[in-house]
Amino acid sequence: QVQLVESGGGLVQAGGSLRLSCAASTRIFSHNPMGWYRQAPGKQRELVATFITGGVTNIIDSVKGRFTISRDNAKNTVYLQMNSLKPEDTAVYYCYTIQGAQWTWGQGTQVTVSS
């Protein structure tokens, strides 16, 4: 029912920054989590960051201190600010939301970090 549209990916040199956006086509209530997964070549899809009810955020250790997740409930949008990017951050990034037991995924956006 809800559609998630991602933007902001691209090619950047190591040490650079990108800001990913994920906008929902319908209202996403604040109690519904929104966040980001990524899948690198030859790797399993992994959870990167989640914005949890009450404004609590979780970020995996490998990107802690470099990535920041934020959310604008009025715009039904979640963001991922990525700084000090490393080649190992290269992946397709997927945003998601959970409504009840239903997961919805964005189309994916490619992030490529060159050495």
N, C-alpha and C positions, 0 to 999 in steps of 0.2 A: 504493500500500500504506500508506504513512504519511499521516496527516492532520495539518494544522497549523491551530490555532484561535487567532485573534488577538483581542485585547481592548485597551481603553485609549484608543481614539480619542474624539474629541468636539470641541466648540466651545470655543475659548479666545481671549481677547483678546491682542493683540500684547504681547510681553514675558512672557507666561505660560509654563507648563510642562505637559507631558504625559509619561506613561510608557506605552509600548506593550509588550505581552507577546505572545509567540507560543509556544504549548505544543504539542509533538508527541505524537501518540497512541502512538507506539512509541519504543523506545530510539534515540537519535541519538548515534553515537559521536563522540568528540572530534575525530577526523580528518576528519569531514564538516563542511564549511563551513555556517554559518547566517548569515543577514543580512536586509537590508531593501532593497526597491525602493520607489519612489513614482512616481505618475503624476498630474500636475497637469492641470487643464483646458487643452486645446489643446497639450499638451506630450507628448513621448515619455516612455516609462517609463525612469527612470534609477536606477542603483544608488546607494544612500545610504551604506550601511555594511555591512561584512562582518567576521565573526569567523572568523579563519583558524586552521588547525592550529597548535598551539603557543602559542595565546593572542595571536597577532598580530592587530591590528585595522586595517582601512582605512576611512577616512571621507572623503567628498568635501569639497573645499575650501569649498563654499558653506555647509556646516554645521559645519565644524571649529571647535572651541572652544565650540560650543553643544550638540551632540549627543554622546552617549556610548553605545556598544554594549557590552553585557555578556552573559554566558552562564552558565547553571547547568546543567552536564552531568548532575548527579544528577536534576534535574527535567526534563531534555530541553526546556529553555526558553531562548529568546533574548529580550533586552529592548532597547528603544531609549528612552533618557532624552533628552527634548527640552526644552531650556531656551531662554530668550530667543527665543521663537517669533516669526516674522515672517509677514506675510500671504503672502509667496511660498513659505512652507512648506506652504500649503494643498494637499492632495493626498489620494489614496487610497494608503495604505501597505500593501505586501504583504511578508510575510516569506517566506523560502524556505530550503530546504536542498538540498544536492546529495549524492546517494549513487551513487557510480560516475558513470555518465553520465545518471542520472535526476534531473530537477528536480521538486521538489514545492513548491507555492505555497499560502499561506494564502488565506482568502476575501477579504481586504482589509478595512481599517478606515479610515473617513473622519476626516481631521484638517482642521479648518477654523479658520483664524486670522483674526480680525476686526481691522480697522484702528482 
